[in-house]
Amino acid sequence: MRSPESLWRSAPPASRWAAAAVGVLVLTSASLMVGQVFEESGPSSEAGPDDRYTAAPECASVPGEAVGALVDEAALDTSDGGPMDGSDTARCAWTSVGTGAAPRTLQVDFRAYFSDAAGDTGGASAAADTVAELDAFQLGAVPAPASLGEDALLGRAGPAGTSGEAVFRDANLVVRVVYTGAADPGAGAMDEGQARDGAARAAEAIAEAL
């Protein structure tokens, strides 16, 4: 039986790019469900008095300069989210797929955690627990920039090294950034280092703007 890596490399470039994009979206979609231990303790439908973020930031809070530096001819492709038990979420994705530019996608997920109804667990504590539980950075994980905080994470989001992911926390807010590029040299290939560095640069710009 052929290995997943050999199947990946033998697939047509368009198939590899589509698979990478879908894989990243699935990964980050699943990530929004992390942290259920906190929610089972008694979720609150709104922020508590000690929660810095009372709602997830909007897509407009992501600096346009940061998006444009990573995604040429970027267009906002996804803008959704909303309240969940004990938190509020927003998901944003900009892409150049379908334009004349090299295929790139930048996805940003925000999740603001709220203190539980009894006031026993604060939103910041729940957010910190969520980041500590993440295990998506086993593939090529490297130290995250110090500016993102000591519990920030930086690594690879996909099997081929064309997706970089950065996660950081600001009080009760968890921010996940995924930067994806094409693996095909003819489509403006992006290697693992570029993907990872792009995710880190976008995360730093978002952290500064918050």
Buried (B, 14 or more C-beta within 10 A) or exposed (E): EEEEEEEBEEBEBEEBBBBBBEBBBEBBEEBBEBBEEBBEBBBBEEBBEEBBBBBBBEBEBBBEEBBEBBBBBBEEBBEEBEBBEBBBBBBBBBBBBEBEBBBBBBBBBBBBBBBBBEEEBBBBBBBBBBBEEBEBBEBBBBEBBEEBBEBBBBBBBBBBBBBBBBBBBBBBBBBBBBBBBBBBEEBBBBBBEBBBBBBBBBBBBBBEEB
